[in-house]
Amino acid sequence: MTRGTTALYKPEDVISLIAVEEERVVVEERAEVRQITRGSLLLTETIHCSQMRGGQPLVEVVRLGLVSYQEALRLQQVYVNRHRSSPAHALLLCEHPPVYTTGIRHKPYPEPLLDRLRLLGANVHRANRGGLITFHGPGQLVCYPVLNLCSFKKSVRWYVDQLEQTVIALCSRFAIQATTSPHTGVWVGDNKICAIGIHCGRYITSHGLALNCCTDLSWFDHIVPCGIEGKGVTSLSAELRRHASVEEVVPHLLHAFTQQFNCQLTEAA
């Protein structure tokens, strides 16, 4: 999907990222309406957001390992619910068994297509994130930040930009020149190396990014990744021409995240 389509939102809608510029603007305008009409709620959230360490937000790193997509959805909701009492920022890091996921900004995919994907040995799930169809599987570093943007900046556009810049900074540590494009995500030339699709309700984020480390890229041959025609996919391993494991890449992601989001990290007990 390119940044060129608009959509209307009701004030009571959750703030959901759609990977187009105009939709991002509309989302933020609706967020400002929420500040006016529900000011007491936002005031309460802002008070809670003062809980930091050394003036920086404290983010808990939760290493889930290989976990099903459904279980990751359940765990994200657990961490989202924790924000109801006070900020409980978390980064959920994981890999998934093979799964194709679709976002909320597209009419349902034909069942025969989804059945063909299932016959490949992958699960198929519809998610409440922005974006179209993509693939998750072993060798892909999936990061689900569950953050209260009150502690950072109350802007969905800013948040997505920071995620993109985090991955670009990570790639630079491997001497890979990655960039953004009119399409959301991070790219090396015309090939996407990292997909981004988020959900944000009342400034609490979920879903996130999926960085191809040593992913079997042939899984993408059966779909049009993120609905973008004429583009390809790549991985750190493909660009480096050597094996780059998820375990090798995680410390670089965490370092880039702390720099980009000006936060501190703590490991989950």
Sequence and secondary structure as in RCSB ss.txt:
>XXXX:A:sequence
MTRGTTALYKPEDVISLIAVEEERVVVEERAEVRQITRGSLLLTETIHCSQMRGGQPLVEVVRLGLVSYQEALRL
QQVYVNRHRSSPAHALLLCEHPPVYTTGIRHKPYPEPLLDRLRLLGANVHRANRGGLITFHGPGQLVCYPVLNLC
SFKKSVRWYVDQLEQTVIALCSRFAIQATTSPHTGVWVGDNKICAIGIHCGRYITSHGLALNCCTDLSWFDHIVP
CGIEGKGVTSLSAELRRHASVEEVVPHLLHAFTQQFNCQLTEAA
>XXXX:A:secstr
  S       TTS  B  SSHHHHHHHHHHHHHHHHHTHHHHHHHHHHTT  BTTB EEEEEEEEE  HHHHHHH
HHHHHHHTTTS   EEEEEE SSEEEE SSS    HHHHHHHHHTT EEEE SSSS  EEE TTEEEEEEE BGG
GS S HHHHHHHHHHHHHHHHHHTT   B  SSSSEEETTEEEEEEEEEEETTEEEEEEEEESS  GGGGGGS G
GG TT EE  HHHHHTS   HHHHHHHHHHHHHHHHT EEEE  
